[in-house]
């Protein structure tokens, strides 16, 4: 994973939106949240070299959501990262490769784990999926709801790279501040 962007620091009301989408079934929030994420991806970078600019990267990228576990998918009825990825892709005029990345292990909830335990918890949790060929040698924007320690994102980006993806960048709605009690679950 070469870079990351987020729309908001994860404090209220942004943290409330994430919680409502992720745990309270407010799927309708995905449109607003994904729209803000797409805007963040296109925001100008004052000193960026054209080859590293997000807007140019986004114009050519395949969008991939961090997959959730089958159990969480059943209990929520959806994957919040996939909902956000759909909106981001629509706003950027791109397509989502929904099955380019697969969840291979469930792992425990990340919410109470230390950074080291988070890395251990998601090690090997992802692999190239049925549509991995769609990311081969391509720029990829990996979408998730929250960036906390980066353990989940790094594990997912590593799996995409092993599957042949070119550069992988992360885009999230929220970024948890170090030392704060906001966290991502193992999607």
Secondary structure per residue as TSV (DSSP state, phi and psi in degrees):
chain	resnum	aa	ss	phi	psi
A	1	X	-	360.0	123.5
A	2	X	-	-97.9	-19.8
A	3	X	E	-161.7	162.6
A	4	X	E	-143.3	146.1
A	5	X	E	-136.2	152.5
A	6	X	E	-142.8	157.0
A	7	X	E	-83.8	-38.5
A	8	X	E	-143.0	150.0
A	9	X	E	-71.8	141.4
A	10	X	S	-82.9	76.9
A	11	X	S	-130.4	165.4
A	12	X	T	-62.7	136.5
A	13	X	T	-91.0	-6.9
A	14	X	H	-60.0	-42.4
A	15	X	H	-64.0	-34.0
A	16	X	H	-65.8	-38.7
A	17	X	H	-64.6	-45.3
A	18	X	H	-59.6	-46.7
A	19	X	H	-62.1	-43.5
A	20	X	H	-64.4	-40.4
A	21	X	H	-68.7	-45.1
A	22	X	H	-78.2	-37.5
A	23	X	H	-118.5	-15.6
A	24	X	S	-112.7	5.7
A	25	X	-	74.9	18.3
A	26	X	-	-84.3	71.1
A	27	X	T	-59.3	-28.9
A	28	X	T	-60.2	-23.6
A	29	X	H	-68.1	-20.7
A	30	X	H	-58.8	-34.2
A	31	X	H	-64.1	-48.6
A	32	X	H	-64.1	-49.3
A	33	X	H	-63.5	-45.9
A	34	X	H	-63.9	-35.0
A	35	X	H	-63.6	-40.6
A	36	X	H	-68.5	-34.5
A	37	X	H	-66.3	-43.6
A	38	X	H	-61.8	-40.9
A	39	X	H	-62.2	-39.5
A	40	X	H	-64.3	-38.5
A	41	X	H	-64.8	-30.2
A	42	X	H	-96.2	-4.7
A	43	X	-	-60.8	139.0
A	44	X	-	-65.6	151.7
A	45	X	-	-116.6	112.1
A	46	X	T	-55.5	-38.8
A	47	X	T	-118.0	19.5
A	48	X	-	-76.3	142.1
A	49	X	-	-74.7	141.2
A	50	X	G	-51.7	-31.7
A	51	X	G	-73.6	-15.8
A	52	X	G	-108.8	-0.6
A	53	X	-	-62.8	136.1
A	54	X	H	-65.8	-39.0
A	55	X	H	-62.6	-40.7
A	56	X	H	-68.7	-39.2
A	57	X	H	-62.9	-46.6
A	58	X	H	-63.0	-31.6
A	59	X	H	-66.0	-19.5
A	60	X	H	-117.8	-1.6
A	61	X	-	-82.6	152.1
A	62	X	E	-92.5	137.7
A	63	X	E	-96.4	131.5
A	64	X	E	-132.7	129.5
A	65	X	E	-89.5	146.4
A	66	X	-	-68.7	121.5
A	67	X	-	-74.0	148.4
A	68	X	-	-96.6	175.2
A	69	X	-	-77.9	157.6
A	70	X	H	-60.2	-38.4
A	71	X	H	-63.7	-45.5
A	72	X	H	-67.9	-36.1
A	73	X	H	-60.2	-44.9
A	74	X	H	-65.8	-44.5
A	75	X	H	-70.4	-37.9
A	76	X	H	-83.8	-30.9
A	77	X	S	87.5	1.1
A	78	X	S	-167.4	166.2
A	79	X	-	-106.2	115.8
A	80	X	H	-60.6	-34.8
A	81	X	H	-66.2	-36.4
A	82	X	H	-67.9	-39.2
A	83	X	H	-61.1	-44.4
A	84	X	H	-65.2	-41.1
A	85	X	H	-61.5	-39.5
A	86	X	H	-60.2	-42.6
A	87	X	H	-70.1	-45.7
A	88	X	H	-56.9	-48.0
A	89	X	H	-60.7	-44.7
A	90	X	H	-61.5	-42.6
A	91	X	H	-70.4	-29.6
A	92	X	H	-92.9	-4.6
A	93	X	T	70.4	32.1
A	94	X	-	-116.3	177.5
A	95	X	-	-114.6	152.7
A	96	X	B	-98.6	132.2
A	97	X	-	-97.5	83.8
A	98	X	T	-62.2	-26.6
A	99	X	T	-115.0	24.0
A	100	X	S	-76.8	-22.6
A	101	X	E	-129.4	134.9
A	102	X	E	-121.5	146.4
A	103	X	E	-87.0	123.0
A	104	X	-	-102.1	-24.2
A	105	X	-	-136.3	153.4
A	106	X	-	-80.6	-49.4
A	107	X	-	66.4	166.9
A	108	X	-	-84.6	165.0
A	109	X	-	-58.9	140.4
A	110	X	S	-84.9	-11.5
A	111	X	T	-58.2	-32.1
A	112	X	T	-109.8	5.9
A	113	X	-	-88.5	148.0
A	114	X	-	-70.5	164.2
A	115	X	H	-54.4	-42.7
A	116	X	H	-63.5	-44.8
A	117	X	H	-66.7	-33.4
A	118	X	H	-61.9	-45.4
A	119	X	H	-60.9	-43.7
A	120	X	H	-64.7	-39.0
A	121	X	H	-64.6	-33.3
A	122	X	H	-104.4	0.8
A	123	X	T	-59.8	123.1
A	124	X	T	74.1	12.2
A	125	X	-	-78.1	-11.9
A	126	X	E	-130.0	154.1
A	127	X	E	-152.1	163.4
A	128	X	E	-58.5	139.3
A	129	X	-	-101.1	-165.8
A	130	X	T	-61.5	-26.5
A	131	X	T	-107.3	26.1
A	132	X	G	-58.2	-28.9
A	133	X	G	-62.3	-22.2
A	134	X	G	-71.0	-15.9
A	135	X	G	-106.1	-5.7
A	136	X	B	-57.3	122.2
A	137	X	T	59.9	24.7
A	138	X	S	-114.8	155.4
A	139	X	-	-71.8	138.3
A	140	X	E	-130.2	132.4
A	141	X	E	-103.8	114.4
A	142	X	E	-88.4	125.0
A	143	X	E	-110.2	132.5
A	144	X	E	-144.7	169.7
A	145	X	E	-79.1	-41.1
A	146	X	E	-138.4	142.4
A	147	X	E	-108.7	119.0
A	148	X	S	-110.5	-84.6
A	149	X	S	-94.3	-17.5
A	150	X	S	91.0	1.2
A	151	X	H	-62.0	-48.3
A	152	X	H	-63.8	-47.3
A	153	X	H	-61.7	-42.2
A	154	X	H	-65.9	-41.4
A	155	X	H	-63.7	-42.2
A	156	X	H	-68.1	-43.4
A	157	X	H	-64.3	-37.6
A	158	X	H	-62.1	-44.5
A	159	X	H	-62.6	-39.4
A	160	X	H	-65.1	-40.3
A	161	X	H	-64.7	-43.7
A	162	X	H	-61.3	-34.2
A	163	X	T	-75.5	-3.4
A	164	X	T	107.7	3.1
A	165	X	B	-61.0	150.3
A	166	X	S	-76.6	-127.6
A	167	X	-	-73.1	137.8
A	168	X	E	-118.7	127.2
A	169	X	E	-121.8	149.2
A	170	X	E	-101.5	138.6
A	171	X	E	-131.1	122.9
A	172	X	E	-129.8	161.9
A	173	X	E	-75.2	-45.8
A	174	X	E	-123.4	153.9
A	175	X	E	-125.2	113.9
A	176	X	-	-71.1	140.4
A	177	X	-	-83.6	139.8
A	178	X	T	-55.6	137.2
A	179	X	T	84.8	-6.3
A	180	X	S	-90.7	158.9
A	181	X	S	-94.6	46.8
A	182	X	-	-117.6	140.0
A	183	X	-	-152.6	159.8
A	184	X	-	-90.6	149.4
A	185	X	-	-91.8	164.3
A	186	X	-	-66.7	90.3
A	187	X	-	-19.5	360.0
